[in-house]
Structures are given as C-alpha cells and as structure tokens.
C-alpha cells in the first residue's frame, strides 16, 4: 500500500488509520474517510449538536467532497449511540446520491450504524497502519486533542509585528496571481517543516 493511494480493506483498518491521518486520536468528532485516499481529503469536525449544526456540517461536507468520485465512511466518535446515528443519518441525506456513503460507524471499538456488524481494532491493524505512516516519517498521533493543542501553543507571546506580517502574507496568498502563488508555497513549506520536526515527548 502507498499512503498517496491508500486502500482500506475493512472497517478495522479505517478506524486504525484515522489517528494517523489526523495526527490525533479523535474525541467527540465526526470523521469522514474516503474509500481510497490521496485524491480526496480525510475530514474531521466537532460532532454537531442539534438540527442547525448538523445541516451546516452536512452541507459543508457535501461541498468538500463534490466531484471526488469516491464513496466515504462516516465515523462518529461518541459514547452516545443515538447521537451518532442521528448525526450520520442527517449527514448521509446531504451527501447522497452524489457522494455514496459506504458505511456509518460509531467508534468505540466500532459498531455499524447501517447494519448488524461490529468489531474491534486488532493490534495487527494498528501495527499495519503505524508501519504505513512511518514510511513517510509522519509523527506519532497525539493521545488527546488537548495534547495536540498544547504541543502547538506558542511558548511566548507572538510579537504584534509578526502577527501583522502573517496577516499580510495570508492576504497575499488569498489574492491569487504570482504573489499569491509564492506565498502559498511559503506557507506550505513552513507547515511541512513544522510537521516534520514534530515528535511527541518520549517517542
């Protein structure tokens, strides 16, 4: 398997791969995984509450995956099965038929919300995904979102002039043209360096 075109063969592999895609073990989240990665994104949003939030999430995901040409799996990370089912059903309505939903799962182990099947992620599944993502030297996933936020929190206040410069660069990148292209390349290179240099303590 290649991470650029990673084929996930079963639900246990999907669940095992998600922390590596996101860099963190998800909590209270809705995660969308395409059946074949590389051309379509893996997305994570806070698990919506209520009709308004759920509709907004579904419409946003429909725009993100429009034209991707692949089916997706919906994974609800919550210990509330009824909430997981309601969210996945509502999001499915917004995605289909343009974007096939090939599975909807509540993640605690994993339980299919659209069928009778359930299971656990085996150690061999975890080892397989760990090996797959170690090849491109991806960092080990954080155990919690709180640890992820702490790792990227600034160690000291950011100077005002640096904030102004960052805003100017972001505006230039959004503006398009040659300047925008150069700025987008700079931003991408900076993010790649940050990701490559990150290693959790003790690893």
C-alpha positions as CSV (number, residue, x, y, z in Angstrom):
1,X,0.0,0.0,0.0
2,X,1.0,3.6,-0.6
3,X,-0.2,6.4,1.5
4,X,-0.7,8.5,-1.6
5,X,-3.3,5.9,-2.7
6,X,-4.1,4.0,0.5
7,X,-6.8,1.4,0.1
8,X,-8.5,0.5,3.3
9,X,-9.9,-3.0,3.1
10,X,-12.2,-3.2,6.1
11,X,-13.7,-1.1,8.9
12,X,-11.0,-2.0,11.4
13,X,-8.3,-0.7,9.0
14,X,-10.4,2.5,8.6
15,X,-10.6,3.1,12.3
16,X,-6.9,2.2,12.8
17,X,-5.8,4.7,10.1
18,X,-7.8,7.7,11.3
19,X,-5.4,8.8,14.1
20,X,-2.5,8.8,11.6
21,X,-4.4,10.8,9.1
22,X,-5.4,13.5,11.7
23,X,-2.4,13.4,14.0
24,X,-4.6,12.8,17.0
25,X,-7.0,10.2,18.5
26,X,-10.4,11.8,17.9
27,X,-12.9,12.5,20.6
28,X,-16.5,13.9,20.2
29,X,-15.9,14.1,16.5
30,X,-17.4,13.3,13.1
31,X,-14.7,12.0,10.8
32,X,-15.1,11.4,7.1
33,X,-12.7,8.9,5.3
34,X,-12.8,8.3,1.5
35,X,-12.7,4.7,0.4
36,X,-9.4,5.5,-1.5
37,X,-7.2,8.2,0.0
38,X,-4.9,10.5,-1.9
39,X,-7.3,12.4,-4.2
40,X,-9.9,13.2,-1.6
41,X,-9.4,14.6,2.0
42,X,-9.9,13.0,5.3
43,X,-12.1,15.5,7.2
44,X,-12.8,16.0,10.9
45,X,-15.4,18.3,12.5
46,X,-16.7,18.6,16.1
47,X,-19.7,16.3,16.5
48,X,-22.7,18.6,15.7
49,X,-25.5,19.1,18.2
50,X,-29.0,20.0,17.0
51,X,-30.5,20.3,13.6
52,X,-28.9,23.6,12.6
53,X,-25.4,22.5,13.3
54,X,-25.9,19.1,11.7
55,X,-27.4,20.6,8.5
56,X,-24.5,23.0,8.3
57,X,-21.9,20.2,8.7
58,X,-23.6,18.1,6.1
59,X,-23.8,20.9,3.5
60,X,-20.1,21.7,4.2
61,X,-19.0,18.1,3.7
62,X,-21.1,17.9,0.5
63,X,-19.2,20.8,-1.0
64,X,-15.8,19.4,0.2
65,X,-16.4,16.0,-1.5
66,X,-18.3,17.2,-4.6
67,X,-16.7,15.6,-7.7
68,X,-14.3,13.4,-5.7
69,X,-15.7,10.3,-7.4
70,X,-15.3,8.1,-4.3
71,X,-17.5,6.8,-1.6
72,X,-16.9,7.8,2.0
73,X,-17.2,6.3,5.5
74,X,-18.7,8.4,8.3
75,X,-17.3,7.7,11.8
76,X,-18.9,9.2,14.9
77,X,-16.6,9.4,17.9
78,X,-19.0,9.4,20.8
79,X,-20.3,7.2,23.6
80,X,-23.9,8.1,22.7
81,X,-25.1,5.7,20.0
82,X,-28.4,7.6,19.4
83,X,-26.5,10.9,18.8
84,X,-24.1,9.0,16.5
85,X,-26.9,7.5,14.5
86,X,-28.8,10.8,14.2
87,X,-25.8,12.7,13.0
88,X,-24.7,10.1,10.5
89,X,-28.2,9.8,9.1
90,X,-28.6,13.5,8.7
91,X,-25.2,13.9,7.0
92,X,-25.9,10.9,4.7
93,X,-29.0,12.7,3.5
94,X,-26.9,15.7,2.5
95,X,-24.2,13.7,0.8
96,X,-26.2,11.1,-1.2
97,X,-26.7,10.3,-4.0
98,X,-23.8,12.5,-5.3
99,X,-21.4,11.1,-2.7
100,X,-22.1,7.5,-1.7
101,X,-21.9,6.7,2.0
102,X,-20.5,3.2,2.1
103,X,-20.5,2.9,5.9
104,X,-21.6,4.7,9.0
105,X,-19.9,3.8,12.3
106,X,-20.0,4.6,15.9
107,X,-16.4,4.3,17.2
108,X,-16.0,2.5,20.5
109,X,-14.3,-0.5,19.0
110,X,-16.6,0.0,16.1
111,X,-20.3,-0.6,15.5
112,X,-22.1,-0.2,12.2
113,X,-25.0,2.2,12.4
114,X,-26.3,1.0,9.0
115,X,-26.0,-2.8,9.6
116,X,-25.6,-5.6,12.1
117,X,-21.8,-5.7,12.1
118,X,-19.4,-4.6,14.9
119,X,-15.8,-5.4,15.8
120,X,-12.6,-4.3,17.5
121,X,-9.5,-2.8,16.0
122,X,-6.9,-5.6,16.3
123,X,-3.2,-5.0,17.2
124,X,-2.3,-6.2,13.7
125,X,-4.5,-3.5,12.2
126,X,-2.8,-0.9,14.4
127,X,0.7,-2.2,13.5
128,X,-0.2,-2.2,9.8
129,X,-1.3,1.5,9.8
130,X,1.6,2.5,12.1
131,X,4.1,1.0,9.6
132,X,2.3,2.5,6.7
133,X,2.5,6.0,8.1
134,X,6.1,5.6,9.5
135,X,7.4,5.3,5.9
136,X,6.9,9.0,5.1
137,X,8.0,9.8,8.7
138,X,4.7,11.0,9.9
139,X,4.6,11.9,13.6
140,X,3.0,9.6,16.1
141,X,-0.6,10.7,16.8
142,X,-1.4,12.6,20.0
143,X,-3.5,10.7,22.5
144,X,-5.9,13.6,23.0
145,X,-6.9,16.8,21.3
146,X,-5.7,18.7,24.4
147,X,-2.2,17.3,23.9
148,X,-2.3,18.4,20.3
149,X,-3.3,22.0,21.2
150,X,-0.7,22.1,23.9
151,X,2.1,21.0,21.5
152,X,1.3,23.8,19.0
153,X,0.6,26.5,21.6
154,X,3.2,29.3,21.4
155,X,5.8,29.2,24.1
156,X,5.8,33.0,24.4
157,X,3.5,35.8,23.1
158,X,3.7,36.4,19.4
159,X,5.0,39.9,18.7
160,X,2.5,42.3,17.1
161,X,4.7,42.9,14.1
162,X,4.9,39.2,13.4
163,X,1.1,38.9,13.5
164,X,0.8,41.8,11.1
165,X,3.3,40.2,8.7
166,X,1.4,36.9,8.9
167,X,-1.8,38.6,8.1
168,X,-0.2,40.4,5.1
169,X,1.1,37.1,3.8
170,X,-2.2,35.4,4.2
171,X,-3.9,38.2,2.4
172,X,-1.4,38.0,-0.4
173,X,-1.8,34.2,-0.7
174,X,-5.6,34.6,-0.9
175,X,-5.2,37.3,-3.6
176,X,-4.1,34.9,-6.3
177,X,-1.6,35.7,-9.1
178,X,2.2,35.3,-8.9
179,X,2.5,36.9,-5.5
180,X,-0.3,34.6,-4.1
181,X,1.4,31.5,-5.6
182,X,4.7,32.4,-4.0
183,X,3.1,33.0,-0.6
184,X,1.1,29.7,-0.8
185,X,4.4,27.9,-1.5
186,X,6.0,29.6,1.5
187,X,3.1,28.7,3.8
188,X,3.1,25.1,2.6
189,X,6.8,24.7,3.1
190,X,6.6,26.2,6.6
191,X,3.8,23.8,7.6
192,X,5.8,20.8,6.2
193,X,8.8,21.8,8.2
194,X,6.7,22.1,11.3
195,X,5.1,18.7,10.8
196,X,8.4,17.0,10.0
197,X,10.1,18.5,13.1
198,X,7.3,17.5,15.5
199,X,7.9,14.4,17.7
200,X,5.9,13.8,20.9
201,X,7.9,13.7,24.1
202,X,9.1,10.2,24.9
203,X,8.9,8.9,21.4
